[in-house]
Amino acid sequence: MSDPNPSPTVDYGRNTNMADVLIIGAGISGMTTAIDMIRKGNGRSFIIVEKGNQVGGTWNDQRYPGCCCDVWSHLYSLSFEPNPSWTREYPGQEEILDYLVDLAHKYQLYRHIRFNSAVEEARWDETTYTWKTKIARLGSKDSEFGQSYTITSDFLVSGVGQLNVPKYPDIHGIDSFAGKLMHSARWDWDYDLRNKKIGIIGNGATAAQIIPEIAKVCKSLTVFQRTPNWVIPRDDKPITPMRQAAYKYLPFVRRRYRAGLMDFRESFFDVVFDVKSPVHEFMMSVSKNHMESQLPGEKYAKLREQLQPHYAVGCKRVIITDDYFPTFTRPNVLLETSPIQEITPNGVKTEGGKEHDFDLLVLATGFKTTQFMYPIKIYGSRGKSIEDIWASGASAYLGMTVPTLPNFSMLYGPNTNLGHNSIILMIEAQALYINTLISKVRAAKAKGQKLRIEPKPAVAETYNKEIQSRLAQSAFADQNCNSWYKNEAGLITNNWSDAVIPYQKRTSSINWDDYNVSGSGAAEVKAEGTTKWARVVEETQVSNTTLLAGLLTTAGAVAVGALYRNSLKAMLRN
């Protein structure tokens, strides 16, 4: 007779603070790793700890006015979980978060996630071949796990990424400001912007999204610019219901469209990397023409001069927008290019003594991007801290594994950021690689064995020298600009040194000679030599002609004939 009790069966002897894998962060990186574990048969013995109150990572944290992605929506989704119903060419924060929440529900991730939980430190146990990770509960909510507790795992994955800890500017007097002070990543929507005098410090990608929105409602807006940015057209527009229907019911059309977007973005790599390439010069002219068309004539000559950058395209993140330049033509908007001397109780004083009074100061000053894992403390073999390991700058083999940190991997780690394409393409490749490492550790454990995997220091050093050599020749290294791609010493710790496809190919196999593999389960792993798997191929594989022939021979094409005539031809030209 079946149990009439509808409650789920509970294993009261189960230790809820032990798991095969502990994942730090429930953003895109952490979620993709967990989903890949499920899809690849690595089981559900994982725990995700998230300091926020929802999945989504940066797309849950950042809710400022105008928040959106600068990558096309159809490239900003997992290859195996497309969203045919994106409503715009470029997705907004809310739509991206909805997509990620839907994924979390589909793969039942919520039951694995502990929200409002911050990792304080993680220590490798040499005896048990496990990680002991100390978790602190945030907020006032009662917790079944206590104020703080420790999770033991066989493998530790960091999905915290590069855009998670707000960076506050080191400006004298910042704590003295008597008005409202707000970082862009911690937006307070209860604060009424109407009829307020607002100053915004910073003019990067985030500021370029905020400025046009708040200028519409505030009394006055002063933009403090340190360095101008290269800006190119966005051409954002709604995706029509007919196109959405085509992407939903004709999946090969959607795949071809995404492949075309992938091809274009990959070609954009030379723009932001090779300063000697013809496309680099072309992009400079595109940006200049864009500015001149939006700020035409002698009337805006001074403004154009102030907004014109004098460094290589790509040294800083290229801004993609259609409404940034026109905002400076509004009578209530002022561009201030004089350096800030100090912040006063009333506002901002610039060099030369000019004072600006504000009700609100917005800090669009980015994140602590070069301080990977901050403020988490990590202690690996022989108690060596990650601060000591990275004393000369953050680095990781393939951006994922670190010498002296056994059974540890990170996504969106050092030198994996992109200036030209969708980071999700990199994250998918990393999740496949990391899950291969996880599978070996789990297989050994299932046999009652121990397994320890960490990259050889010499291999990691050679790899890092290789990519730094390439990066030194890139636009990222231009000394005429400072960017969040570099640390204080000028070392490029954030960006990848090539296009996406070479990275995907390089991370589609593991040569076990690159790793120190030890423990009772090591012999079997070493015997494999190299473990290979198929990479995700997203670039164009089928020509437009072949695709068109396929369309004409499908019943689906007949059913959406009107769509084909009016929308599909234009779409195929992309």
C-alpha positions as CSV (number, residue, x, y, z in Angstrom):
1,M,0.0,0.0,0.0
2,S,1.4,3.4,-1.0
3,D,2.1,6.0,1.7
4,P,-0.8,8.5,1.8
5,N,1.4,11.2,3.2
6,P,2.0,13.7,0.3
7,S,5.1,15.1,1.9
8,P,8.4,14.3,0.2
9,T,10.5,11.4,1.7
10,V,13.3,12.8,3.9
11,D,16.5,11.0,4.6
12,Y,16.9,12.0,8.2
13,G,20.4,10.5,8.3
14,R,21.7,12.7,5.4
15,N,24.3,15.3,6.2
16,T,23.0,18.4,4.5
17,N,26.3,20.1,4.7
18,M,28.2,17.6,2.5
19,A,28.1,17.4,-1.2
20,D,30.3,16.2,-4.1
21,V,30.4,19.7,-5.4
22,L,30.0,23.2,-3.9
23,I,29.3,25.9,-6.4
24,I,29.8,29.5,-5.3
25,G,27.3,31.8,-7.0
26,A,23.9,31.3,-8.6
27,G,24.6,33.6,-11.6
28,I,25.0,32.4,-15.2
29,S,28.3,30.7,-14.4
30,G,27.1,28.8,-11.4
31,M,23.8,27.8,-13.0
32,T,25.5,26.6,-16.2
33,T,27.9,24.4,-14.2
34,A,25.0,22.9,-12.2
35,I,22.9,22.3,-15.3
36,D,25.8,20.7,-17.1
37,M,26.3,18.4,-14.1
38,I,22.7,17.3,-14.5
39,R,22.8,17.0,-18.3
40,K,26.1,15.1,-18.4
41,G,25.1,12.6,-15.7
42,N,27.2,14.0,-12.9
43,G,24.3,13.7,-10.6
44,R,22.6,16.2,-8.2
45,S,25.0,16.0,-5.3
46,F,25.8,19.7,-5.4
47,I,25.1,22.8,-3.3
48,I,25.0,26.3,-4.6
49,V,25.5,29.2,-2.2
50,E,24.4,32.6,-3.2
51,K,24.9,35.9,-1.3
52,G,21.8,37.4,-3.0
53,N,18.2,36.6,-2.7
54,Q,17.6,35.3,-6.2
55,V,19.4,33.6,-9.1
56,G,20.8,35.7,-11.9
57,G,24.1,37.1,-10.4
58,T,24.9,40.4,-11.9
59,W,21.5,40.5,-13.6
60,N,19.8,40.3,-10.2
61,D,22.2,42.7,-8.6
62,Q,22.1,45.4,-11.3
63,R,18.7,47.1,-11.6
64,Y,19.6,50.6,-12.5
65,P,17.6,52.6,-15.1
66,G,18.3,51.5,-18.6
67,C,20.1,48.3,-17.5
68,C,20.5,46.1,-20.5
69,C,23.0,43.9,-22.3
70,D,25.4,45.0,-25.1
71,V,25.3,41.6,-26.8
72,W,22.4,40.6,-29.1
73,S,19.7,38.7,-27.2
74,H,19.9,35.6,-29.4
75,L,23.6,35.3,-28.5
76,Y,23.0,35.8,-24.9
77,S,21.5,32.4,-24.1
78,L,22.8,28.9,-23.6
79,S,23.1,27.0,-26.9
80,F,21.0,24.2,-25.6
81,E,18.4,26.5,-24.0
82,P,17.5,29.1,-26.7
83,N,14.8,31.6,-26.1
84,P,12.9,32.2,-29.4
85,S,10.7,34.7,-27.6
86,W,13.3,37.5,-27.0
87,T,11.3,40.7,-27.5
88,R,14.2,43.0,-28.5
89,E,17.5,42.8,-30.4
90,Y,19.3,43.6,-27.2
91,P,17.8,42.2,-24.0
92,G,17.0,44.3,-21.0
93,Q,17.9,43.3,-17.4
94,E,14.4,42.1,-16.6
95,E,14.1,39.9,-19.6
96,I,17.5,38.3,-19.0
97,L,16.6,37.7,-15.3
98,D,13.3,36.1,-16.4
99,Y,15.2,33.8,-18.7
100,L,17.6,32.7,-15.9
101,V,14.7,32.2,-13.4
102,D,13.0,30.0,-15.9
103,L,16.1,27.9,-16.3
104,A,16.4,27.5,-12.6
105,H,12.8,26.3,-12.4
106,K,13.2,23.9,-15.4
107,Y,16.3,22.2,-13.9
108,Q,15.0,22.3,-10.4
109,L,18.0,24.3,-9.1
110,Y,16.2,26.1,-6.3
111,R,16.2,23.1,-4.1
112,H,20.0,23.1,-4.3
113,I,20.5,26.8,-3.7
114,R,21.0,28.5,-0.3
115,F,20.3,32.2,-0.7
116,N,21.6,35.0,1.5
117,S,24.7,32.9,2.1
118,A,28.2,34.3,1.8
119,V,31.4,32.3,1.6
120,E,33.9,33.6,4.1
121,E,36.7,31.1,3.4
122,A,37.5,27.8,1.9
123,R,40.3,25.5,3.0
124,W,41.7,22.4,1.3
125,D,42.0,19.4,3.7
126,E,45.2,17.4,2.7
127,T,44.0,14.4,4.7
128,T,40.5,13.9,3.4
129,Y,41.0,15.4,-0.1
130,T,38.0,17.7,0.5
131,W,37.3,21.4,0.7
132,K,35.9,22.9,4.0
133,T,34.0,26.0,3.1
134,K,32.8,28.4,5.8
135,I,29.4,30.0,5.1
136,A,28.0,33.0,6.8
137,R,24.2,33.7,6.8
138,L,23.3,37.2,5.7
139,G,20.3,39.2,6.9
140,S,17.9,38.7,9.7
141,K,16.1,35.6,8.4
142,D,16.2,32.5,10.6
143,S,18.2,29.7,9.1
144,E,18.1,26.0,9.6
145,F,21.9,26.0,9.2
146,G,22.7,28.5,12.0
147,Q,24.5,31.9,11.8
148,S,27.5,30.2,10.2
149,Y,28.4,26.7,9.2
150,T,30.8,24.6,7.1
151,I,30.1,22.7,3.9
152,T,32.4,19.8,3.0
153,S,32.8,19.0,-0.7
154,D,35.1,17.0,-2.9
155,F,35.2,19.7,-5.5
156,L,34.9,23.5,-5.3
157,V,33.7,25.7,-8.2
158,S,33.7,29.5,-8.2
159,G,31.1,31.1,-10.3
160,V,31.4,34.6,-8.8
161,G,32.8,36.0,-12.1
162,Q,34.3,39.5,-12.5
163,L,31.3,41.8,-12.0
164,N,30.1,41.2,-8.5
165,V,31.8,43.5,-5.9
166,P,31.1,47.3,-6.5
167,K,34.1,49.5,-6.7
168,Y,33.8,52.8,-4.9
169,P,36.1,55.7,-6.0
170,D,38.9,56.8,-3.8
171,I,38.0,60.5,-3.8
172,H,38.7,62.7,-0.8
173,G,35.6,63.7,1.1
174,I,33.3,61.0,-0.4
175,D,32.0,60.1,3.1
176,S,31.1,63.7,3.8
177,F,28.5,64.1,1.1
178,A,25.2,65.0,2.9
179,G,22.9,64.1,0.0
180,K,22.0,60.7,-1.4
181,L,25.0,58.5,-2.5
182,M,24.2,55.6,-4.7
183,H,26.4,53.0,-6.6
184,S,24.9,51.9,-9.9
185,A,25.1,48.3,-8.9
186,R,23.0,49.0,-5.7
187,W,20.3,51.2,-7.2
188,D,17.7,52.5,-4.7
189,W,14.4,52.6,-6.6
190,D,12.6,54.2,-3.6
191,Y,14.5,57.4,-4.2
192,D,12.5,59.8,-6.4
193,L,14.7,61.3,-9.2
194,R,12.2,63.9,-10.2
195,N,13.3,67.5,-9.9
196,K,16.6,66.5,-8.4
197,K,20.1,67.8,-9.1
198,I,22.1,64.8,-10.0
199,G,25.8,64.2,-10.5
200,I,27.1,61.0,-12.0
201,I,30.8,60.0,-11.7
202,G,31.9,57.7,-14.5
203,N,30.9,57.5,-18.1
204,G,31.6,53.8,-19.1
205,A,29.1,51.3,-20.4
206,T,26.9,51.4,-17.3
207,A,26.8,55.2,-17.2
208,A,26.0,55.3,-20.9
209,Q,22.8,53.4,-20.1
210,I,21.9,55.4,-17.0
211,I,22.5,58.9,-18.3
212,P,19.8,59.0,-21.1
213,E,17.2,57.6,-18.7
214,I,17.6,59.8,-15.7
215,A,18.1,62.9,-17.8
216,K,14.5,62.6,-18.8
217,V,13.2,63.2,-15.3
218,C,15.8,65.0,-13.2
219,K,16.1,68.8,-12.8
220,S,19.7,68.8,-13.8
221,L,22.4,66.2,-14.6
222,T,26.2,66.7,-14.5
223,V,28.3,63.9,-16.0
224,F,31.9,63.8,-14.7
225,Q,34.0,62.4,-17.4
226,R,37.6,61.3,-16.9
227,T,38.2,59.6,-20.3
228,P,35.9,59.6,-23.3
229,N,34.8,56.4,-24.9
230,W,34.5,54.9,-28.3
231,V,30.8,54.7,-29.1
232,I,29.1,52.9,-32.0
233,P,25.5,52.5,-33.1
234,R,23.2,50.1,-31.4
235,D,20.2,49.9,-33.7
236,D,18.1,48.2,-31.1
237,K,14.5,47.5,-32.0
238,P,11.7,45.2,-31.1
239,I,11.7,41.6,-32.5
240,T,8.4,41.3,-34.3
241,P,5.9,38.5,-33.3
242,M,6.3,37.1,-36.8
243,R,10.1,36.7,-36.3
244,Q,9.5,35.2,-32.9
245,A,7.2,32.7,-34.4
246,A,9.8,31.8,-37.0
247,Y,12.4,31.2,-34.4
248,K,10.0,29.1,-32.3
249,Y,8.6,26.9,-35.1
250,L,11.5,26.9,-37.5
251,P,14.4,26.1,-35.2
252,F,16.9,25.8,-38.0
253,V,16.1,29.4,-38.9
254,R,16.9,30.5,-35.3
255,R,20.1,28.5,-35.3
256,R,21.2,30.0,-38.6
257,Y,20.4,33.5,-37.3
258,R,22.4,32.9,-34.2
259,A,25.3,31.5,-36.2
260,G,25.3,34.7,-38.3
261,L,25.4,36.8,-35.1
262,M,28.2,34.6,-33.9
263,D,30.2,35.0,-37.1
264,F,29.8,38.8,-37.0
265,R,30.9,39.1,-33.4
266,E,33.9,36.9,-34.0
267,S,34.9,39.1,-36.9
268,F,34.7,42.0,-34.5
269,F,37.6,40.6,-32.5
270,D,40.2,42.2,-34.8
271,V,38.5,45.5,-34.2
272,V,39.2,45.4,-30.4
273,F,42.5,43.5,-30.6
274,D,44.6,44.3,-33.6
275,V,45.3,48.0,-33.8
276,K,46.9,47.6,-37.2
277,S,44.0,45.9,-38.9
278,P,41.9,47.6,-41.5
279,V,38.7,46.9,-39.5
280,H,40.2,48.7,-36.6
281,E,40.5,51.9,-38.6
282,F,37.1,51.3,-40.1
283,M,35.5,51.1,-36.6
284,M,37.1,54.3,-35.6
285,S,35.5,56.0,-38.6
286,V,32.1,54.4,-37.7
287,S,32.3,55.8,-34.2
288,K,33.3,59.3,-35.5
289,N,30.6,59.3,-38.0
290,H,28.1,58.2,-35.4
291,M,29.0,61.1,-33.1
292,E,29.0,63.7,-36.0
293,S,25.6,62.5,-37.1
294,Q,24.2,62.9,-33.6
295,L,26.1,66.0,-32.7
296,P,26.2,67.9,-36.0
297,G,27.5,71.2,-37.0
298,E,29.5,74.0,-35.4
299,K,27.1,74.2,-32.5
300,Y,28.4,71.0,-31.0
301,A,32.0,71.2,-32.1
302,K,33.3,71.7,-28.6
303,L,31.1,68.8,-27.3
304,R,32.5,66.5,-30.0
305,E,36.0,67.4,-29.1
306,Q,35.3,66.6,-25.4
307,L,33.7,63.3,-26.3
308,Q,36.4,62.2,-28.8
309,P,38.7,59.5,-27.4
310,H,42.4,59.4,-28.2
311,Y,43.4,55.8,-27.7
312,A,42.9,52.5,-29.6
313,V,39.4,51.2,-30.1
314,G,39.0,48.3,-27.6
315,C,41.4,49.5,-25.0
316,K,38.3,50.3,-23.0
317,R,35.0,48.5,-23.6
318,V,33.3,49.9,-26.7
319,I,30.0,51.4,-25.9
320,I,27.0,50.4,-28.1
321,T,24.3,53.0,-27.8
322,D,22.1,55.3,-29.9
323,D,21.0,57.7,-27.2
324,Y,24.1,58.6,-25.3
325,F,25.4,61.5,-27.5
326,P,22.0,63.1,-28.0
327,T,21.5,63.3,-24.2
328,F,24.3,65.9,-24.0
329,T,22.2,68.3,-26.2
330,R,19.5,68.5,-23.5
331,P,19.4,71.8,-21.7
332,N,19.5,70.1,-18.3
333,V,22.6,68.0,-19.0
334,L,26.2,69.2,-18.5
335,L,29.4,67.4,-19.4
336,E,32.2,68.2,-16.9
337,T,35.7,67.2,-18.0
338,S,37.7,68.9,-15.3
339,P,39.2,66.4,-12.8
340,I,37.4,66.0,-9.5
341,Q,39.4,67.6,-6.6
342,E,37.1,66.5,-3.8
343,I,33.6,65.7,-2.7
344,T,32.0,68.1,-0.3
345,P,28.9,67.9,1.9
346,N,27.0,69.7,-0.8
347,G,28.5,68.1,-3.9
348,V,31.6,68.0,-6.0
349,K,34.5,70.4,-6.4
350,T,36.6,70.2,-9.5
351,E,40.2,71.4,-10.0
352,G,40.1,75.1,-10.5
353,G,37.7,75.5,-7.6
354,K,34.3,75.1,-9.4
355,E,31.7,73.6,-7.1
356,H,28.6,71.6,-8.2
357,D,25.8,71.1,-5.7
358,F,23.7,67.9,-5.9
359,D,20.9,66.1,-4.2
360,L,22.1,62.8,-5.5
361,L,25.5,61.4,-6.5
362,V,25.5,58.3,-8.7
363,L,28.7,56.3,-8.7
364,A,29.0,54.4,-12.0
365,T,32.5,53.3,-11.1
366,G,32.3,49.7,-11.9
367,F,33.6,46.7,-10.0
368,K,36.7,45.3,-8.3
369,T,37.3,43.3,-11.5
370,T,41.0,42.5,-11.0
371,Q,40.5,41.2,-7.4
372,F,39.2,37.8,-8.3
373,M,37.3,35.9,-5.6
374,Y,37.3,39.0,-3.4
375,P,36.5,39.0,-0.4
376,I,36.6,35.2,-0.1
377,K,39.7,33.8,1.4
378,I,41.0,30.6,-0.2
379,Y,43.6,28.3,1.2
380,G,45.0,25.5,-0.9
381,S,47.8,23.0,-0.5
382,R,50.0,23.5,2.6
383,G,47.7,26.4,3.6
384,K,48.9,28.7,0.8
385,S,46.4,31.6,0.3
386,I,45.1,32.8,-3.0
387,E,46.5,36.2,-2.1
388,D,50.0,34.7,-2.0
389,I,49.4,32.7,-5.2
390,W,48.3,35.9,-7.0
391,A,50.7,38.3,-5.4
392,S,51.9,39.4,-8.9
393,G,48.5,39.4,-10.5
394,A,45.6,36.9,-11.0
395,S,46.2,34.1,-13.4
396,A,44.7,30.7,-14.0
397,Y,45.4,27.8,-16.5
398,L,42.8,28.3,-19.2
399,G,41.2,30.8,-16.9
400,M,39.9,28.0,-14.7
401,T,42.4,26.0,-12.6
402,V,45.1,27.3,-10.3
403,P,48.3,25.6,-9.1
404,T,48.2,24.6,-5.4
405,L,44.4,24.7,-5.4
406,P,43.4,21.0,-5.9
407,N,40.0,20.0,-7.1
408,F,39.1,23.6,-7.7
409,S,37.9,25.5,-10.8
410,M,36.5,28.9,-11.6
411,L,34.3,30.3,-14.4
412,Y,34.8,33.7,-16.0
413,G,38.2,33.7,-14.2
414,P,41.4,35.5,-15.1
415,N,41.9,36.3,-18.8
416,T,38.5,35.0,-20.0
417,N,36.6,38.2,-20.4
418,L,35.6,39.2,-24.0
419,G,35.5,42.6,-25.6
420,H,33.8,41.4,-28.8
421,N,31.4,38.5,-28.2
422,S,29.0,36.9,-25.7
423,I,30.6,35.7,-22.5
424,I,28.1,32.9,-22.4
425,L,30.0,31.2,-25.2
426,M,33.0,31.0,-22.9
427,I,31.1,29.9,-19.9
428,E,29.6,27.0,-21.7
429,A,33.0,25.8,-22.8
430,Q,34.3,26.2,-19.2
431,A,31.3,24.3,-17.8
432,L,32.1,21.3,-20.0
433,Y,35.7,21.3,-19.1
434,I,35.0,21.7,-15.3
435,N,32.5,18.9,-15.4
436,T,35.0,16.6,-16.9
437,L,37.3,17.2,-13.9
438,I,34.3,16.7,-11.6
439,S,33.4,13.4,-13.2
440,K,36.9,12.0,-12.6
441,V,36.7,13.0,-8.9
442,R,33.2,11.5,-8.5
443,A,34.2,8.3,-10.3
444,A,37.1,7.8,-8.0
445,K,34.9,8.5,-4.9
446,A,32.4,5.9,-6.1
447,K,35.1,3.3,-6.1
448,G,36.2,4.3,-2.6
449,Q,39.3,6.0,-3.9
450,K,40.7,9.5,-3.6
451,L,41.7,11.8,-6.4
452,R,43.4,15.1,-6.4
453,I,43.8,17.2,-9.6
454,E,45.7,20.5,-10.0
455,P,47.5,22.1,-12.9
456,K,51.3,21.8,-13.0
457,P,52.9,25.2,-12.1
458,A,55.2,25.1,-15.2
459,V,52.2,24.4,-17.5
460,A,50.3,27.3,-16.0
461,E,53.2,29.6,-16.2
462,T,53.9,28.8,-19.8
463,Y,50.3,29.3,-20.7
464,N,50.1,32.7,-18.9
465,K,53.3,33.9,-20.6
466,E,51.8,32.9,-24.0
467,I,48.6,34.9,-23.5
468,Q,50.3,37.9,-21.9
469,S,52.7,38.0,-24.9
470,R,49.7,38.3,-27.2
471,L,47.8,40.7,-25.0
472,A,50.9,43.0,-24.9
473,Q,50.4,43.6,-28.7
474,S,46.7,44.3,-28.4
475,A,44.5,47.4,-28.1
476,F,43.9,46.4,-24.5
477,A,47.6,47.3,-23.7
478,D,47.3,50.8,-25.1
479,Q,49.0,53.0,-22.5
480,N,46.8,56.0,-23.4
481,C,43.9,54.6,-21.4
482,N,43.1,52.9,-18.1
483,S,40.5,50.2,-18.0
484,W,39.1,47.6,-15.7
485,Y,40.9,45.0,-17.9
486,K,44.2,45.8,-16.2
487,N,45.4,45.8,-12.6
488,E,47.3,48.7,-11.0
489,A,50.6,47.5,-12.4
490,G,49.2,47.5,-16.0
491,L,49.0,43.7,-16.3
492,I,45.9,42.6,-18.3
493,T,44.3,40.1,-16.0
494,N,40.8,40.1,-17.3
495,N,40.7,39.7,-21.1
496,W,41.2,36.6,-23.2
497,S,43.8,36.9,-25.9
498,D,41.9,35.5,-28.9
499,A,38.5,35.0,-30.4
500,V,36.0,32.6,-28.9
501,I,36.4,29.7,-31.2
502,P,40.1,29.1,-30.5
503,Y,39.2,29.0,-26.8
504,Q,36.4,26.6,-27.4
505,K,38.7,24.3,-29.3
506,R,41.5,24.6,-26.7
507,T,39.1,23.7,-23.9
508,S,37.4,20.7,-25.6
509,S,40.0,18.3,-24.2
510,I,42.2,17.7,-21.2
511,N,45.8,16.5,-21.5
512,W,46.3,14.8,-18.1
513,D,50.1,15.5,-18.5
514,D,49.2,19.2,-17.9
515,Y,48.0,18.2,-14.4
516,N,49.4,16.8,-11.2
517,V,47.0,13.9,-10.6
518,S,47.5,12.0,-7.4
519,G,45.7,9.8,-4.9
520,S,44.5,6.2,-5.1
521,G,42.4,6.9,-8.1
522,A,45.1,8.6,-10.1
523,A,46.4,5.7,-12.2
524,E,43.2,5.2,-14.1
525,V,43.0,8.9,-15.0
526,K,46.6,9.1,-16.1
527,A,46.1,6.1,-18.3
528,E,43.6,8.0,-20.4
529,G,46.3,10.3,-21.7
530,T,43.9,12.8,-23.1
531,T,40.1,13.1,-22.6
532,K,38.2,14.7,-25.4
533,W,34.7,15.8,-26.0
534,A,32.8,17.7,-28.7
535,R,32.8,21.4,-28.4
536,V,29.7,23.5,-29.0
537,V,29.8,24.6,-32.7
538,E,27.8,27.7,-33.2
539,E,29.5,29.4,-36.1
540,T,28.0,29.2,-39.6
541,Q,27.9,25.6,-40.9
542,V,25.2,25.9,-43.6
543,S,25.1,28.5,-46.3
544,N,22.1,30.8,-46.8
545,T,21.4,29.1,-50.1
546,T,21.1,25.7,-48.5
547,L,19.0,27.1,-45.7
548,L,16.7,28.8,-48.2
549,A,16.3,25.5,-50.0
550,G,15.4,23.8,-46.8
551,L,12.8,26.4,-46.0
552,L,11.1,26.0,-49.3
553,T,10.7,22.2,-48.8
554,T,9.2,22.3,-45.4
555,A,5.6,22.5,-44.4
556,G,6.5,25.0,-41.8
557,A,7.7,27.4,-44.5
558,V,4.4,27.1,-46.2
559,A,2.5,27.8,-43.0
560,V,4.4,31.0,-42.4
561,G,4.6,32.1,-46.0
562,A,3.7,35.7,-45.1
563,L,6.5,35.7,-42.6
564,Y,8.9,34.4,-45.1
565,R,8.1,37.1,-47.6
566,N,8.2,40.0,-45.3
567,S,10.8,39.2,-42.7
568,L,12.9,36.2,-43.4
569,K,14.8,37.5,-46.4
570,A,16.0,40.5,-44.4
571,M,16.9,38.2,-41.5
572,L,19.0,35.9,-43.7
573,R,21.1,38.7,-44.9
574,N,22.5,39.2,-41.4
